[in-house]
Amino acid sequence: MERTDGTRVAVRAGLVALVMLAWTGATTPGAHAQGVRGTATTTVRYLSLRPLGLDTVPRDEVLVDEDGGFQLDGEPVYCPPDGRDCTRYRPLDVIHGVVATQDVSATAWGLGVQGLSATFLLRGRGSLNDDFAWPGSDDEFDAILAYAQLQRSFYRIRAGRQRTLSGLGFSGFDGLDLVLTPGSWLRAEAYGGRSLARGLHEPRHEALRPIEPFVLDQNAYLVGGMLQVSPRVGTSLTGRYQREIWADRVGLVSERASLDLRTDLPGPLHLNGSVDYDIAFDRVGKAHATLRSRLPADWGWLEVTGRRYLPYFDLTTIWGFFSPTPYHEGEVTGTLMRFRPLTVWASAAVREYGDPEIDVLGPPITDRSQRFGLGARWTTPVWVVSGEYRLETGFGATLSSGDARVRWQASPGVALSLRGTAFQQIEQFRVGENAVLGAGGGLEVGLPFGAELRGGVDLYTQAYENRAGDADWDQLRAHTILRIPFGEDPGLRGER
């Protein structure tokens, strides 16, 4: 992903300043309880798959079926009405992809000022072969987090690259964040800075330029605030407002608000709910309310949930103007824990889709779907055995799927696992008249000084019925993860 020279210089300068701040404070004599703790994580992923390629078919080799469609060797093809050659997608040779990522995260404190710390999370990535263009592998470096923090008893200030996690999503920005806690019952927050494209950790104008050539070539700025009131123990009400605007103030990117409630009710009941509102489009977005009750005699839990979902699009795309259709859903979930080490759970849900307000050609599509689930887990200090089955019928497709897993703690530092999966999806949106079967295993090894090595291999294959001539769509996936902690907390030295 292309970056400007100015951004490269700014990012590197900020990171160097942050690292130097951490290093200088950690090596300053007499500083407050100096320490640095962090983690370096190396991940390598492998994937083999068979891609599709567009192929031209001579028109005189194509047959017309009884419905007027075009076929070649029993497979559908597209033939344009102007008489040109037909086209189809055909399977190509298997390709292999290998990508590696390196994450380094750390927090340093004792920087010469009481309550001052520095935190960063950096990520490097790269493709290790040229067969497969792994998504994002051309963006070799990301500074996901890089901020300095000053903590006091009644306020907290952060400056740098950071993100907010809320019912409005994950919003990253380069700027300032101020949190005030004048009392245990009240918490207020205000933040703002240069907005980052969601999921990309890049300024909006740089991140979107390769895929959206008509997006304004400029930054956007984000401002927001939060107010949380906790009138009693177990109850909190949180309101949040957030707005993004282009740097030249010619228009909005987004403007939204949300409200969250969590409260303990009389007896064993607990209620939590949330709703967000898109001010720019003047409509309610997502909402949910969950009532949870502990069953008598520690038998388990019962949950009843109502939810609404509406896709969110900001004003940089046209999709939000097509009036997306929401759905409403009711779900009941029960968890039985009486017969430990065995835990059993079951769920059922009904989902109703809104009226798209369009004319539908052909037979109508149902606007209701049902979901059911059943699972169990048996847990001991050495063995964990779990399985789950899910069934979804109605809108768009019918999905039947199941998963099973066994984990064996062979020794305090070694664990082995086996897993299997199967699913079949039929009707309109489908894998095909077949089932997908998967099997795999994993290994976890504890290393000296708190390091950990994990790895796994999974094979997915499609089992066809009466379609022996179909291509082999099998996939092989593998991964290794090496996690190495570093640094120490001086306050814990006496506990060793």
C-alpha positions as CSV (number, residue, x, y, z in Angstrom):
1,M,0.0,0.0,0.0
2,E,1.5,3.3,-1.1
3,R,2.6,5.8,1.5
4,T,3.8,9.4,1.1
5,D,7.3,10.4,2.1
6,G,5.8,12.9,4.6
7,T,3.8,10.2,6.4
8,R,6.8,7.8,6.5
9,V,8.9,10.5,8.1
10,A,6.1,11.4,10.6
11,V,5.4,7.8,11.6
12,R,9.1,7.0,12.0
13,A,9.8,10.2,13.9
14,G,6.9,9.5,16.3
15,L,8.0,6.0,16.9
16,V,11.7,7.0,17.5
17,A,10.5,9.6,19.9
18,L,8.3,7.1,21.8
19,V,11.1,4.5,22.0
20,M,13.6,7.1,23.1
21,L,11.2,8.3,25.8
22,A,10.8,4.8,27.1
23,W,14.6,4.1,26.9
24,T,15.6,7.4,28.5
25,G,13.2,7.1,31.4
26,A,14.1,3.4,32.0
27,T,17.8,4.3,32.2
28,T,17.4,7.5,34.3
29,P,18.9,7.1,37.8
30,G,16.4,7.6,40.5
31,A,13.3,7.3,38.2
32,H,10.2,5.9,39.8
33,A,10.0,2.0,39.7
34,Q,11.4,1.6,36.2
35,G,10.2,-1.3,34.1
36,V,9.5,-2.5,30.6
37,R,7.2,-5.4,29.8
38,G,6.3,-6.6,26.3
39,T,5.7,-9.4,23.9
40,A,7.2,-10.3,20.5
41,T,5.0,-12.6,18.5
42,T,6.0,-14.2,15.2
43,T,3.3,-15.8,13.1
44,V,3.7,-17.8,9.9
45,R,0.7,-18.9,7.9
46,Y,0.5,-21.3,5.0
47,L,-2.4,-21.9,2.6
48,S,-2.8,-24.0,-0.5
49,L,-5.9,-23.6,-2.7
50,R,-7.2,-23.9,-6.2
51,P,-8.2,-20.5,-7.8
52,L,-10.7,-19.8,-10.6
53,G,-9.8,-18.3,-13.9
54,L,-11.9,-16.8,-16.7
55,D,-11.8,-19.0,-19.8
56,T,-13.2,-18.4,-23.3
57,V,-15.3,-21.1,-24.9
58,P,-16.1,-21.3,-28.7
59,R,-19.8,-20.8,-29.2
60,D,-20.1,-23.9,-31.5
61,E,-19.0,-26.2,-28.6
62,V,-21.8,-25.0,-26.2
63,L,-25.1,-26.8,-25.8
64,V,-28.4,-25.2,-25.0
65,D,-30.4,-26.9,-22.2
66,E,-34.2,-27.3,-22.0
67,D,-34.4,-24.1,-19.9
68,G,-32.6,-22.0,-22.5
69,G,-29.3,-21.9,-20.6
70,F,-25.9,-22.6,-22.0
71,Q,-23.7,-25.6,-20.9
72,L,-20.4,-27.2,-21.6
73,D,-19.6,-30.6,-20.2
74,G,-22.6,-30.2,-17.8
75,E,-21.3,-26.9,-16.4
76,P,-23.0,-23.5,-17.0
77,V,-21.4,-21.0,-19.2
78,Y,-22.2,-17.4,-20.2
79,C,-22.9,-16.5,-23.8
80,P,-23.5,-12.9,-24.7
81,P,-26.4,-12.1,-27.0
82,D,-24.2,-10.5,-29.7
83,G,-22.9,-13.9,-30.8
84,R,-19.4,-13.5,-29.4
85,D,-17.6,-16.5,-27.8
86,C,-18.9,-17.7,-24.4
87,T,-17.0,-17.5,-21.1
88,R,-16.8,-19.6,-18.0
89,Y,-14.8,-19.9,-14.9
90,R,-12.6,-23.0,-14.7
91,P,-10.3,-24.3,-12.0
92,L,-6.6,-23.5,-12.3
93,D,-3.6,-25.2,-10.8
94,V,-3.2,-25.3,-7.0
95,I,-1.2,-22.3,-5.7
96,H,0.5,-21.9,-2.3
97,G,0.8,-18.9,-0.1
98,V,3.0,-18.2,2.9
99,V,2.9,-15.0,4.9
100,A,4.7,-14.0,8.0
101,T,3.8,-11.3,10.6
102,Q,5.9,-9.9,13.4
103,D,4.1,-8.1,16.3
104,V,6.0,-6.3,19.0
105,S,4.1,-4.7,21.9
106,A,5.5,-3.2,25.1
107,T,4.7,-0.8,27.9
108,A,7.4,1.2,29.7
109,W,7.0,3.1,32.9
110,G,9.2,4.8,35.4
111,L,10.1,7.5,32.9
112,G,11.0,10.2,35.4
113,V,7.5,11.4,36.0
114,Q,5.1,9.5,38.3
115,G,2.3,8.0,36.3
116,L,4.0,8.5,32.9
117,S,4.2,5.4,30.6
118,A,4.7,4.7,26.9
119,T,2.9,1.9,25.0
120,F,3.3,0.7,21.4
121,L,2.1,-2.2,19.2
122,L,4.0,-2.5,15.9
123,R,3.4,-5.0,13.1
124,G,5.5,-6.0,10.2
125,R,4.4,-8.4,7.5
126,G,5.5,-9.9,4.2
127,S,4.7,-12.6,1.7
128,L,7.3,-15.3,1.6
129,N,6.4,-16.5,-1.9
130,D,4.9,-15.0,-5.1
131,D,2.2,-17.6,-5.9
132,F,-0.5,-16.1,-3.8
133,A,-1.1,-12.4,-3.1
134,W,-2.0,-12.6,0.6
135,P,-4.4,-9.7,1.5
136,G,-2.4,-6.8,3.1
137,S,1.0,-8.4,2.5
138,D,2.1,-5.4,0.4
139,D,1.7,-3.1,3.4
140,E,4.9,-4.0,5.2
141,F,4.6,-2.0,8.4
142,D,1.8,-0.8,10.7
143,A,2.0,1.2,13.9
144,I,-1.2,0.0,15.4
145,L,-0.7,1.7,18.8
146,A,2.0,4.2,19.8
147,Y,1.1,6.6,22.6
148,A,2.3,8.1,25.8
149,Q,0.0,8.1,28.9
150,L,0.0,10.2,32.0
151,Q,-2.2,8.6,34.8
152,R,-3.4,10.5,37.9
153,S,-6.0,9.6,40.5
154,F,-8.8,11.6,38.8
155,Y,-7.7,11.9,35.2
156,R,-5.8,10.2,32.4
157,I,-4.2,11.7,29.3
158,R,-3.0,9.9,26.2
159,A,-1.2,11.4,23.2
160,G,-0.3,9.5,20.0
161,R,-1.8,6.7,17.9
162,Q,-4.6,5.0,19.8
163,R,-8.1,3.6,19.3
164,T,-11.4,3.6,21.0
165,L,-13.4,0.4,21.5
166,S,-17.1,0.9,21.9
167,G,-20.5,0.0,20.5
168,L,-19.7,2.3,17.6
169,G,-16.8,0.0,16.6
170,F,-13.1,0.2,16.6
171,S,-12.0,3.8,15.8
172,G,-8.3,4.6,15.4
173,F,-6.9,8.1,15.4
174,D,-3.7,10.1,15.9
175,G,-4.4,12.6,18.6
176,L,-5.3,13.2,22.3
177,D,-7.6,11.4,24.7
178,L,-8.7,12.8,28.1
179,V,-10.5,10.7,30.7
180,L,-11.9,12.4,33.9
181,T,-13.0,10.4,36.9
182,P,-14.1,12.9,39.6
183,G,-15.9,10.2,41.5
184,S,-16.6,6.5,41.5
185,W,-20.1,7.2,40.0
186,L,-19.0,9.4,37.1
187,R,-16.5,9.0,34.2
188,A,-16.2,11.3,31.2
189,E,-14.0,11.1,28.1
190,A,-13.2,13.4,25.2
191,Y,-10.9,12.5,22.3
192,G,-10.0,13.8,18.9
193,G,-7.3,13.7,16.2
194,R,-6.6,12.6,12.6
195,S,-8.9,9.7,11.7
196,L,-7.5,6.3,10.6
197,A,-9.3,4.1,8.1
198,R,-11.0,1.2,9.9
199,G,-9.0,-2.0,10.1
200,L,-6.1,-0.5,8.1
201,H,-4.3,1.6,10.7
202,E,-3.6,4.3,8.0
203,P,-4.8,7.8,7.4
204,R,-8.0,7.7,5.3
205,H,-6.7,9.4,2.2
206,E,-3.7,7.1,2.0
207,A,-5.5,3.8,2.9
208,L,-8.3,4.3,0.4
209,R,-6.4,5.8,-2.6
210,P,-5.5,2.4,-4.2
211,I,-9.1,1.1,-4.2
212,E,-11.2,4.3,-4.3
213,P,-9.7,6.8,-6.8
214,F,-12.5,9.3,-6.4
215,V,-12.2,9.6,-2.6
216,L,-11.0,13.1,-1.5
217,D,-7.2,13.2,-1.3
218,Q,-7.1,14.6,2.2
219,N,-7.2,13.6,5.9
220,A,-10.3,13.3,8.0
221,Y,-10.6,14.3,11.6
222,L,-12.4,12.5,14.4
223,V,-13.9,14.0,17.6
224,G,-15.9,12.2,20.2
225,G,-17.0,12.0,23.8
226,M,-18.4,9.6,26.4
227,L,-20.2,10.1,29.7
228,Q,-20.7,7.1,32.0
229,V,-22.9,7.3,35.1
230,S,-22.9,4.5,37.8
231,P,-25.5,5.4,40.4
232,R,-25.0,2.2,42.3
233,V,-22.8,-0.9,42.3
234,G,-23.7,-3.2,39.3
235,T,-25.4,-0.4,37.3
236,S,-23.9,1.8,34.6
237,L,-25.3,4.0,31.8
238,T,-23.0,5.1,29.1
239,G,-23.7,7.6,26.3
240,R,-21.2,8.2,23.4
241,Y,-21.1,10.7,20.5
242,Q,-18.6,10.5,17.6
243,R,-18.2,12.6,14.5
244,E,-15.7,12.4,11.5
245,I,-15.3,15.3,9.1
246,W,-13.0,16.0,6.1
247,A,-10.0,18.2,6.9
248,D,-11.3,21.1,4.7
249,R,-14.7,20.8,6.4
250,V,-16.6,20.4,3.1
251,G,-18.6,17.5,4.5
252,L,-19.2,14.7,7.0
253,V,-17.6,11.3,6.9
254,S,-19.9,10.0,9.7
255,E,-21.9,11.2,12.7
256,R,-23.2,8.6,15.2
257,A,-24.3,8.2,18.9
258,S,-24.8,5.2,21.1
259,L,-26.3,4.4,24.5
260,D,-25.4,1.3,26.7
261,L,-27.0,0.1,29.9
262,R,-25.8,-2.6,32.3
263,T,-27.6,-3.3,35.6
264,D,-28.2,-5.9,38.2
265,L,-32.0,-6.5,38.8
266,P,-33.6,-7.9,41.9
267,G,-32.8,-11.6,42.5
268,P,-30.6,-13.5,40.1
269,L,-31.3,-11.2,37.1
270,H,-28.9,-9.1,35.0
271,L,-29.8,-6.8,32.1
272,N,-27.6,-5.3,29.5
273,G,-28.5,-3.5,26.3
274,S,-27.3,-1.1,23.7
275,V,-28.5,1.0,20.8
276,D,-26.7,3.1,18.3
277,Y,-28.1,5.9,16.1
278,D,-26.8,7.1,12.7
279,I,-27.3,10.8,12.9
280,A,-26.1,11.4,9.3
281,F,-28.8,9.1,7.9
282,D,-31.3,9.8,10.7
283,R,-32.0,6.1,11.5
284,V,-31.5,3.5,14.2
285,G,-28.7,1.1,13.6
286,K,-27.9,-1.9,15.8
287,A,-29.6,-2.6,19.1
288,H,-29.8,-5.5,21.5
289,A,-31.2,-6.3,25.0
290,T,-30.2,-9.4,27.0
291,L,-31.8,-10.6,30.2
292,R,-29.7,-13.2,32.0
293,S,-30.8,-15.2,35.0
294,R,-28.9,-17.6,37.2
295,L,-30.8,-20.9,37.6
296,P,-31.6,-22.2,41.2
297,A,-29.1,-24.4,43.0
298,D,-26.3,-23.4,40.6
299,W,-27.8,-25.4,37.7
300,G,-26.6,-22.9,35.2
301,W,-27.8,-19.8,33.2
302,L,-30.7,-18.8,31.1
303,E,-30.5,-15.9,28.6
304,V,-33.2,-14.2,26.5
305,T,-32.0,-11.8,23.8
306,G,-33.7,-9.5,21.4
307,R,-31.6,-7.8,18.7
308,R,-31.8,-5.6,15.7
309,Y,-29.1,-5.3,13.0
310,L,-28.7,-2.8,10.3
311,P,-25.5,-2.6,8.3
312,Y,-23.5,0.6,8.8
313,F,-21.9,2.6,6.0
314,D,-20.3,6.0,6.3
315,L,-20.8,8.8,3.8
316,T,-17.7,8.0,1.7
317,T,-19.6,5.2,0.0
318,I,-23.0,5.1,-1.8
319,W,-24.1,1.9,-0.1
320,G,-25.8,3.6,2.8
321,F,-28.1,5.5,0.4
322,F,-29.7,2.2,-0.9
323,S,-31.7,1.9,2.3
324,P,-30.3,-1.4,3.7
325,T,-32.8,-3.7,5.2
326,P,-32.6,-4.6,8.9
327,Y,-33.5,-7.8,10.6
328,H,-34.9,-8.4,14.1
329,E,-34.2,-11.5,16.1
330,G,-35.2,-13.2,19.3
331,E,-32.9,-15.8,20.9
332,V,-33.1,-18.1,24.0
333,T,-29.9,-19.7,25.3
334,G,-29.6,-22.1,28.2
335,T,-26.4,-23.4,29.9
336,L,-26.4,-26.4,32.2
337,M,-23.5,-26.6,34.6
338,R,-24.9,-28.8,37.4
339,F,-23.1,-32.0,36.3
340,R,-19.5,-30.7,36.3
341,P,-17.1,-31.4,34.7
342,L,-19.8,-31.6,32.0
343,T,-21.3,-28.4,30.7
344,V,-24.2,-28.5,28.1
345,W,-25.7,-25.6,26.3
346,A,-28.6,-25.1,23.8
347,S,-30.0,-22.2,21.9
348,A,-32.8,-21.3,19.5
349,A,-33.5,-18.1,17.6
350,V,-36.0,-16.7,15.1
351,R,-34.9,-14.0,12.7
352,E,-37.3,-11.7,10.7
353,Y,-36.0,-9.6,7.8
354,G,-37.5,-6.3,6.9
355,D,-39.4,-5.5,3.8
356,P,-36.9,-4.5,1.0
357,E,-39.7,-2.5,-0.7
358,I,-38.8,-3.8,-4.2
359,D,-40.5,-5.8,-6.8
360,V,-39.3,-9.4,-6.8
361,L,-39.3,-11.4,-10.0
362,G,-40.2,-15.0,-9.6
363,P,-41.4,-16.8,-6.5
364,P,-41.0,-14.8,-3.2
365,I,-38.1,-15.5,-0.9
366,T,-39.0,-16.1,2.7
367,D,-38.2,-13.3,5.1
368,R,-37.9,-15.6,8.2
369,S,-35.1,-17.9,9.3
370,Q,-34.5,-20.1,12.4
371,R,-31.3,-21.0,14.1
372,F,-30.7,-23.9,16.6
373,G,-27.6,-25.0,18.4
374,L,-26.6,-27.7,20.8
375,G,-23.2,-28.2,22.4
376,A,-21.3,-29.9,25.3
377,R,-17.9,-29.6,26.9
378,W,-16.2,-32.0,29.3
379,T,-13.3,-30.5,31.2
380,T,-10.6,-32.0,33.5
381,P,-7.1,-30.8,34.4
382,V,-5.8,-33.1,31.6
383,W,-8.6,-33.5,29.1
384,V,-11.0,-31.1,27.3
385,V,-13.5,-32.7,25.0
386,S,-16.1,-30.5,23.2
387,G,-18.6,-30.6,20.4
388,E,-21.3,-28.4,18.9
389,Y,-24.0,-28.7,16.2
390,R,-25.7,-25.8,14.5
391,L,-28.7,-25.7,12.1
392,E,-30.0,-22.6,10.3
393,T,-33.0,-22.7,7.9
394,G,-34.9,-20.1,6.0
395,F,-33.6,-17.0,4.3
396,G,-31.1,-17.6,1.6
397,A,-29.9,-21.0,2.6
398,T,-30.0,-24.0,5.0
399,L,-26.8,-24.6,6.9
400,S,-26.1,-27.7,8.9
401,S,-22.7,-27.8,10.6
402,G,-20.8,-29.4,13.4
403,D,-17.5,-29.2,15.2
404,A,-15.6,-31.5,17.6
405,R,-12.4,-31.0,19.5
406,V,-10.1,-32.9,21.9
407,R,-7.3,-31.4,23.9
408,W,-4.8,-33.4,26.0
409,Q,-2.4,-31.7,28.4
410,A,0.4,-34.2,28.1
411,S,2.6,-32.4,30.6
412,P,2.7,-29.0,32.2
413,G,4.4,-27.6,29.1
414,V,3.0,-29.7,26.3
415,A,-0.5,-30.0,24.9
416,L,-1.9,-31.8,21.9
417,S,-5.2,-31.2,20.2
418,L,-7.3,-32.8,17.5
419,R,-10.3,-31.2,15.8
420,G,-12.8,-31.9,13.1
421,T,-15.6,-30.0,11.3
422,A,-18.3,-30.6,8.8
423,F,-20.9,-28.4,7.1
424,Q,-23.4,-28.6,4.3
425,Q,-25.2,-25.6,2.8
426,I,-28.0,-25.9,0.3
427,E,-30.6,-23.8,-1.5
428,Q,-29.8,-20.3,-3.0
429,F,-26.3,-19.5,-1.5
430,R,-24.5,-22.8,-1.4
431,V,-21.2,-24.6,-1.3
432,G,-22.9,-27.0,-3.7
433,E,-24.8,-30.3,-3.4
434,N,-22.0,-31.6,-1.2
435,A,-20.5,-31.4,2.3
436,V,-17.3,-29.8,3.4
437,L,-15.2,-32.0,5.8
438,G,-12.3,-30.8,7.8
439,A,-9.7,-32.3,10.2
440,G,-6.7,-31.0,11.9
441,G,-4.4,-31.0,14.9
442,G,-2.3,-28.7,17.0
443,L,0.6,-28.6,19.3
444,E,1.4,-26.2,22.2
445,V,4.8,-26.2,23.8
446,G,5.9,-24.1,26.7
447,L,9.5,-22.8,26.4
448,P,11.9,-21.3,28.9
449,F,11.4,-17.8,30.2
450,G,7.7,-17.8,29.6
451,A,7.9,-18.3,25.8
452,E,5.4,-20.4,24.0
453,L,5.3,-22.1,20.6
454,R,2.0,-23.1,19.0
455,G,1.3,-24.7,15.6
456,G,-1.4,-26.5,13.7
457,V,-2.4,-28.1,10.4
458,D,-5.9,-28.4,8.9
459,L,-7.2,-30.1,5.8
460,Y,-10.6,-29.2,4.2
461,T,-12.1,-31.3,1.5
462,Q,-15.4,-31.3,-0.4
463,A,-17.4,-34.6,-0.5
464,Y,-19.5,-34.6,-3.7
465,E,-22.5,-36.7,-4.5
466,N,-22.7,-38.0,-8.1
467,R,-20.3,-35.4,-9.3
468,A,-17.1,-37.4,-9.8
469,G,-15.8,-35.1,-12.5
470,D,-15.7,-32.0,-10.4
471,A,-12.4,-30.3,-9.6
472,D,-10.6,-30.9,-6.4
473,W,-11.3,-27.9,-4.2
474,D,-9.4,-29.1,-1.2
475,Q,-7.5,-26.6,1.0
476,L,-4.5,-27.2,3.3
477,R,-3.9,-24.6,6.0
478,A,-1.1,-24.5,8.5
479,H,0.3,-22.0,11.0
480,T,3.0,-21.5,13.7
481,I,3.0,-18.9,16.4
482,L,6.0,-18.1,18.6
483,R,5.4,-15.8,21.5
484,I,8.3,-14.4,23.5
485,P,7.7,-12.1,26.5
486,F,10.5,-9.7,27.6
487,G,11.1,-7.3,30.3
488,E,10.1,-7.4,34.0
489,D,8.1,-5.6,36.6
490,P,10.4,-4.5,39.5
491,G,7.5,-4.7,41.9
492,L,7.4,-8.5,41.4
493,R,11.0,-9.2,42.0
494,G,10.4,-10.1,45.6
495,E,7.8,-12.7,44.6
496,R,10.3,-14.9,42.6
